[in-house]
Amino acid sequence: MSGPDPSPHTIAVKVRTIGPLKALFGAGELDVTLPEGASVDDLLARLTESFGERCAPYFAPQTSAAALPHLRIMVNGRDVAVLGGRQAVLAGDDEILMLTPVAGG
């Protein structure tokens, strides 16, 4: 997903995940290069572009709300909901953790 060193107008972020998303991505950790000023929404669009419509059930908002109730996203250990939701702007070297809800006991 990323190439050599990012250009001055791009940022590199690290995406980590487990469970169904890890299976979908084929890895638990991805390096993703995005344009400067990219948001969480841009990251989700890039992942959908790279991994196809199989991402839609996880990344498409179920309502017009900023939160994704079927996906928990953390940026540098902070819930994206407190950072501006899908419009939160990412920075170079951010670490994004994506988790799907787990039920049971």
C-alpha positions as CSV (number, residue, x, y, z in Angstrom):
1,M,0.0,0.0,0.0
2,S,2.9,2.3,0.5
3,G,5.9,2.9,-1.7
4,P,9.3,4.3,-1.0
5,D,9.6,7.4,1.2
6,P,6.5,9.6,1.1
7,S,6.8,12.8,-0.8
8,P,6.7,16.1,1.0
9,H,2.9,16.3,0.2
10,T,2.0,12.9,1.6
11,I,1.9,11.3,5.0
12,A,2.4,7.7,6.1
13,V,0.2,6.2,8.8
14,K,0.2,2.7,10.3
15,V,-3.1,0.8,10.5
16,R,-3.4,-2.1,12.9
17,T,-6.3,-4.5,13.3
18,I,-7.4,-8.0,14.3
19,G,-10.2,-10.3,13.6
20,P,-12.3,-9.9,10.4
21,L,-10.4,-6.9,9.2
22,K,-7.1,-8.6,9.6
23,A,-8.4,-11.5,7.5
24,L,-9.7,-9.0,4.9
25,F,-6.4,-7.1,4.7
26,G,-4.3,-10.3,4.8
27,A,-2.2,-8.7,7.6
28,G,-2.7,-7.2,11.0
29,E,-0.6,-4.2,10.2
30,L,-0.5,-2.0,7.1
31,D,1.5,1.1,6.2
32,V,-0.7,3.5,4.2
33,T,0.4,6.6,2.3
34,L,-2.1,9.5,2.0
35,P,-2.1,13.1,0.9
36,E,-1.3,15.7,3.5
37,G,-4.5,16.8,5.2
38,A,-6.2,13.4,4.7
39,S,-9.0,12.5,7.1
40,V,-10.1,9.2,8.6
41,D,-12.8,9.2,5.9
42,D,-10.0,9.5,3.3
43,L,-8.2,6.6,4.9
44,L,-11.3,4.4,4.8
45,A,-11.8,5.3,1.1
46,R,-8.2,4.4,0.3
47,L,-8.6,1.0,2.1
48,T,-11.9,0.4,0.2
49,E,-10.1,1.3,-3.1
50,S,-7.3,-1.2,-2.2
51,F,-9.3,-4.0,-0.8
52,G,-12.6,-3.7,-2.6
53,E,-16.2,-3.5,-1.7
54,R,-15.7,-6.2,0.9
55,C,-14.8,-3.2,3.2
56,A,-18.2,-1.6,2.8
57,P,-19.9,-3.4,5.6
58,Y,-17.2,-2.1,8.0
59,F,-16.5,1.4,6.6
60,A,-19.8,2.7,5.3
61,P,-21.7,4.8,7.8
62,Q,-25.0,3.3,8.8
63,T,-26.4,6.8,9.6
64,S,-25.4,10.3,8.9
65,A,-23.7,10.4,12.3
66,A,-19.9,10.7,12.3
67,A,-19.4,7.6,14.4
68,L,-19.3,4.1,12.9
69,P,-21.1,1.9,15.4
70,H,-19.9,-1.3,13.7
71,L,-16.2,-0.2,13.8
72,R,-14.1,1.2,16.6
73,I,-11.3,3.5,15.3
74,M,-8.5,4.8,17.6
75,V,-5.9,7.3,16.4
76,N,-2.8,7.3,18.6
77,G,-4.8,5.7,21.4
78,R,-7.7,8.2,21.3
79,D,-11.2,7.3,20.1
80,V,-11.8,9.0,16.7
81,A,-15.2,10.1,18.1
82,V,-13.5,12.7,20.3
83,L,-11.2,13.8,17.5
84,G,-13.9,14.8,15.0
85,G,-15.2,11.5,13.8
86,R,-14.6,10.5,10.2
87,Q,-13.5,14.1,9.4
88,A,-10.6,13.9,11.9
89,V,-7.4,14.9,10.1
90,L,-4.5,12.5,10.2
91,A,-0.8,13.3,10.6
92,G,2.3,11.5,9.5
93,D,3.3,8.6,11.7
94,D,-0.2,8.3,13.3
95,E,-1.1,4.9,14.5
96,I,-4.7,3.9,13.7
97,L,-6.3,0.9,15.4
98,M,-9.4,-0.5,13.9
99,L,-11.5,-3.0,15.8
100,T,-14.9,-4.6,15.1
101,P,-17.3,-5.2,18.0
102,V,-17.1,-8.5,19.7
103,A,-20.0,-10.0,21.6
104,G,-20.2,-12.9,23.9
105,G,-18.7,-13.8,27.2
